[in-house]
Amino acid sequence: MKQMRVLSLLAGATATAVLIVGCAAPRPAGTTGGAAQPAAAKPYIPVISKGFQHQFWQAVKLGSENAAKDFKVDITFEGPESEAQVDKQIEMLQTAIDKKPAAICLAALDSKAVIPLLEKAKAANIPVIGFDSGVDSDIPVATAATDNIAAAGYAADKMAELIGGAGEVAVIVHDQTSRTGIDRRDGFVNRIKEKYPNITIVDVQYGGGDHLKSTDLAKAIIQAHPSLKGFFGANEGSAIGVLNAVTEMKMEGKIVVIGYDAGKQQKEAVRSGVMAGAITQDPIGIGYKCVEAAVKAIKGEQLEKNIDTGFKWYDKTNIDADDIKPLLYD
Amino acid sequence: MEARVAQTQGRSLFRSDAVQKLMAFAGLIALFIVFSLSSPNFLTLNNIIGILLATAVNGVLALGATFVIIAAGIDLSVGTVMTFSAVMTGVFVVYWGLPIPLGIVGGILAGGLCGLVNGLVISRMKVPPFIATLGMLYATRGLSLVISGVKPIYFNDTPEFRDIAMGSVLGTLIPGLDIPNAVFILFGAAIVAGLILTRTVLGRYCFAIGSNEEATRLSGVNVDGWKAAVYALCGMFAGLGGVIMASRLNSAQPALGAGYELDAIAAVVIGGTSLRGGEGTVLGTIIGAFIISVLANGLRILSVPQEWQMVVTGAIVVLAVYADIIRRRQ
């Protein structure tokens, strides 16, 4: 008897929790009618991202939702909690394929691990659109992404210009395994090595995109290299870490800080001049263009294989310019 | 009876604790000497302050975990409860416009509430601590994201908030000695924790429950009630950690906190607190927390790759416990 009671209690609690969450969860973007409407009314496109917690992904989400409204499709936006959870993303992709959607948008965490599932999608005639980073396969009909190597290379050129072509430079990257981490690191480091023989990169470290850990990391690097002239943070968390380190050690103006992406703190630092400038991608454009490409693929239109969503350099002088402002999220 | 249990326990522990503390302290000194000899940039006032500051958050989390571990429990949720408290502080101060002191108290109490729920689930529902706090880890991680709307909360409109951790009361008294307040908050918290552990009923029952829960119960102690109190106390320390983190980053970052519980547990264990319960000291925990920070900082200054830094930390955790086991055998 007692067991039965516990069981029913559990079942009741689970049902209540599911109900609450079900009501609280936002409807898929672009849905105008009630949940009771048949889903077949609009094409359904699951967007599987690399994450959802970072501001960058929230901006991508916004872009994809805008496209969903413009093109009258239903989308869902989901991603694993951290960019290391390749396995979770694969489960999400599997579930998405099982729902037999009209198309799938995917930002692959691991460019090889997803290939077997992409083959399944291809067999089921579901077009796949890549976004943010590519896949080592020609199954995706198109990929909307920033050219991170070129963007980080541009950051290196700016760094060289700002420190006068000589001196010590350090780099903090979010991780050493993801495509964007590797591309930004190599893009920056290789450009310095090729073009600027008088600049030495004294350290490249990885802070996991964690603001606090990146701060302490950056402080130790500055401590170890007192004559450091420049510091590059390769994503938002890394850049904020570098920024905190420089302000906490009162080295503002002595070290040239170059960041990546946006966010409120980075924007303010650029405005005040503590950060010399940063590379921004177009996250809203990435989200928009991948859903747009998916819609075109559903209609059977021909697509360009690589949709370059571009990058821009911003600093004090152009942060409020018309072509920059919309790219910078808070 | 229970007083005797606690007392004999306390007395017999005194000596072995002293040895353990000595060993941990000797380890810390050894690390200092090795790093100072290896790099001229290690033993500088700025770097020492950097190390102290880097220990503040983990140290405070570890203080709370010390109580729980002495009481033969475990708290896996300290990292995410910290994040949750930081977010709640942001809600109180930024969204509700409460005065900063009230916001801080609110943040600490939010942590305490999470701890209390842990304690009640463990003591009344008899869910093992590992499971109960694992549940809390997930729940608070999710709640932080839900409440903040997956966006960092910035304290830009209340610049005084940043001064809580990053201002320097000492620096205004003695110019030039700008040691940030966070360091003194850590030491203050350690003194409070030490007093609670050695001078109050709660501390005595911590040891009693940890060394023999059944005997303590049979001697008429309200074990369930005290257990709940121990977890609530741990939650409050996590809450304080959240306030320090939010103040240092000038923002409540809702996606942070994963993995922080392991650093805290490592600090406690290196400091000589037994995971079997019944023994441990606050001083040991503080030394343990410093060992972790000094290691991270020193290896960073020597530009040792981060991957190896993790390997070394792992080896030290195991060695510290092994040294303890050898000492017991003698």
Interface residues (C-beta under 8 A of the other chain):
Chain A: F52 Q53 H54 Q55 Q58 E81 S82 V202 D203 Q205 Y206 D210 H211 L212 T215 D216 L217 K219 A220 I221 Q223 A224 H225 P226 I240 N244 E248 M249 G263 K264 Q265 E268 D330
Chain B: S39 N41 F42 T44 N46 N47 G50 L53 A54 V57 R141 L145 V150 K151 P152 Y154 N156 M166 M245 R248 L249 N250 S251 Q253 P254 A255 L256 A258 S293 A296 N297 R300 I301 L302 S303 Q306
